[in-house]
Amino acid sequence: MADLKKAARRLATASRKAAKDAAGKDAAHVLADRVLDGPARAEGLIRAGSVVSGFLPIGSEINTLKALDRFREMGCTVCLPCVVQKDAPLVFRAWTPGDLLIEESFGTRAPADTAAVVEPDLLLVPMLAFDRQGYRLGYGGGFYDRSLDRLRGMKRVVAVGVAFAGQEVDAVPHDSLDQPLDWIVTEKEAIRLTRADQMPGTVR
């Protein structure tokens, strides 16, 4: 499985760059609309007090900042993931543009440890590739899988994989440790994933 995922990551990294070019410069704005009108509205999370986790894009990742701005305008608390330890879940810290950010070893930036720790209700999750069964190809650290496992053991959370439409593949290699997504949102559609006895639905 490790070798399958490693090979898939090489292909997906190249494919994502092409998908970004194909999506165009308005992808971030369209994504924000689809996230708000799709999972956020359907799951009842457009309200003051909801905690939404996003991420600061690196490389060719889709940009979630427009979506995070929209959530903040609606009174939600926005947070970013922080890597605090290898082989451990992420810690989520509140963030507002202009707050101090620190460089992490994975090339990401995160709030300083003085920022408040919060527990997200909705997570915008980055990925290299996705399939319509709700599985994502991540970067190999397992941070989001461990985090979703922990959060789902505590409360109801909604995991939304965000990507360019061109990152879709027929099947992502996965095992029992991989946490499935609840939604996938691209610049083209919002896909609501359901359990094994139901078919996925698309919210246009």
C-alpha positions in Angstrom: 0.0 0.0 0.0 2.8 2.4 0.8 4.4 1.9 -2.6 1.0 2.3 -4.3 0.5 5.6 -2.6 4.0 6.8 -3.2 3.6 6.2 -7.0 0.1 7.8 -6.9 1.5 10.9 -5.3 4.1 11.4 -8.0 1.4 11.3 -10.7 -1.0 13.4 -8.7 1.5 16.2 -8.0 2.0 16.7 -11.7 -1.7 16.4 -12.5 -2.6 19.0 -9.9 -0.4 21.6 -11.6 -2.2 21.0 -14.9 -5.6 21.1 -13.1 -4.8 24.4 -11.6 -4.0 25.9 -15.0 -7.2 24.5 -16.5 -9.3 25.8 -13.6 -8.5 29.5 -14.2 -7.9 32.5 -12.0 -11.5 32.6 -10.6 -11.3 29.1 -9.0 -10.9 30.4 -5.5 -14.0 32.6 -5.7 -16.1 29.8 -7.3 -14.9 27.4 -4.6 -15.9 29.8 -1.8 -19.5 30.0 -3.3 -19.7 26.2 -3.6 -18.4 25.5 -0.1 -20.9 28.0 1.4 -23.9 26.9 -0.7 -23.1 23.2 -0.5 -21.7 21.6 2.7 -21.8 24.7 5.0 -25.5 25.4 4.3 -26.6 21.7 4.0 -24.9 20.8 7.3 -26.3 23.9 9.1 -22.8 25.4 9.8 -23.4 28.9 8.5 -23.9 30.4 11.9 -22.0 32.4 14.5 -20.1 30.1 16.8 -19.2 27.5 14.1 -15.5 26.7 13.9 -14.1 26.3 10.4 -10.6 25.0 9.7 -8.9 25.9 6.4 -5.3 26.0 5.2 -2.9 28.4 3.6 -2.2 27.0 0.1 1.3 25.9 -0.9 2.5 24.9 -4.3 -0.4 24.2 -6.7 -3.1 23.7 -3.9 -6.4 25.4 -4.4 -6.8 28.6 -2.5 -9.2 28.5 0.4 -8.7 32.1 1.7 -11.8 33.5 -0.1 -13.9 30.8 1.6 -12.4 31.5 5.0 -13.1 35.2 4.6 -16.7 34.4 3.9 -17.0 32.2 7.0 -15.4 35.0 9.1 -17.9 37.5 7.8 -20.7 35.3 8.9 -19.4 35.2 12.5 -17.6 31.8 12.4 -14.3 31.2 14.1 -11.6 30.4 11.5 -8.6 28.3 12.5 -5.6 26.7 10.8 -3.9 23.3 11.4 -0.6 23.1 13.2 1.8 20.2 13.2 3.0 19.8 16.8 4.4 16.3 16.7 5.2 13.5 14.1 2.6 10.7 14.1 0.2 12.8 16.1 -3.1 14.6 15.3 -3.0 18.2 14.2 -3.7 21.0 16.7 -6.1 23.7 15.4 -5.5 27.3 16.4 -7.6 30.3 15.8 -6.4 32.7 13.1 -7.3 36.1 11.6 -5.3 37.6 8.7 -2.4 39.6 10.2 -1.8 37.2 13.1 1.7 36.0 13.6 2.5 32.9 11.5 5.4 30.5 12.0 7.1 28.3 9.4 6.7 24.6 9.9 9.0 21.9 8.7 6.6 20.7 5.9 6.7 24.1 4.1 3.5 25.2 5.7 2.7 28.2 7.9 0.7 28.0 11.1 -0.4 30.3 14.0 2.0 30.7 16.8 1.4 28.6 20.0 0.0 31.7 21.7 -3.1 31.5 19.5 -6.2 29.9 21.1 -6.7 26.1 20.5 -10.1 25.3 19.1 -11.9 22.2 17.8 -13.3 22.6 14.2 -16.8 21.7 13.2 -16.0 21.9 9.5 -12.6 21.2 8.0 -11.5 22.2 4.5 -9.0 19.5 3.7 -6.2 19.7 1.1 -5.4 16.8 -1.1 -3.4 15.6 -4.1 -6.2 13.5 -5.6 -9.7 12.3 -4.8 -12.2 9.7 -5.9 -16.0 9.6 -5.7 -16.0 7.1 -2.9 -14.8 9.9 -0.6 -11.1 9.0 -0.3 -8.3 11.5 -0.7 -4.6 11.1 -1.5 -2.7 13.2 1.1 1.0 13.9 1.5 1.9 10.8 3.5 2.1 12.2 7.0 -1.3 10.9 8.1 -2.1 14.1 10.0 -5.6 14.6 8.8 -6.5 11.0 9.1 -5.4 11.0 12.8 -7.2 14.3 13.4 -10.5 13.2 11.8 -10.4 10.0 13.8 -9.9 12.0 17.0 -12.5 14.6 16.2 -15.1 12.1 15.1 -14.7 10.3 18.4 -15.6 13.6 20.2 -18.4 15.2 18.2 -20.0 15.6 14.8 -17.6 17.1 12.3 -17.8 17.6 8.5 -14.7 16.9 6.5 -14.7 18.7 3.1 -12.0 17.8 0.6 -11.3 20.8 -1.6 -9.5 20.5 -4.9 -9.5 21.3 -8.6 -11.9 19.1 -10.6 -8.9 17.8 -12.6 -7.5 16.1 -9.5 -10.3 13.4 -9.6 -9.1 9.8 -10.2 -11.0 6.6 -10.6 -9.8 5.2 -7.2 -7.4 6.4 -4.5 -5.4 3.6 -2.9 -6.6 3.4 0.8 -6.6 1.2 3.8 -8.4 1.0 7.1 -6.5 4.0 8.5 -7.7 6.4 5.8 -10.6 8.6 7.0 -13.3 9.1 4.3 -14.5 12.6 3.5 -18.1 13.8 3.9 -18.0 16.2 0.9 -15.7 17.0 -2.0 -15.9 20.5 -3.5 -14.2 21.7 -6.6 -14.6 24.7 -8.9 -17.1 22.7 -10.8 -19.3 20.9 -8.2 -20.0 20.0 -4.6 -20.3 16.3 -4.1 -22.0 15.0 -1.0 -20.6 11.6 0.0 -22.9 9.1 1.6 -22.3 5.8 3.3 -21.9 2.4 1.5 -25.6 1.7 1.1 -26.2 5.0 -0.7 -25.0 6.7 -3.9 -23.1 10.0 -3.9 -25.2 13.1 -4.7 -24.1 16.3 -6.5 -25.1 19.8 -5.5 -24.6 22.1 -8.4 
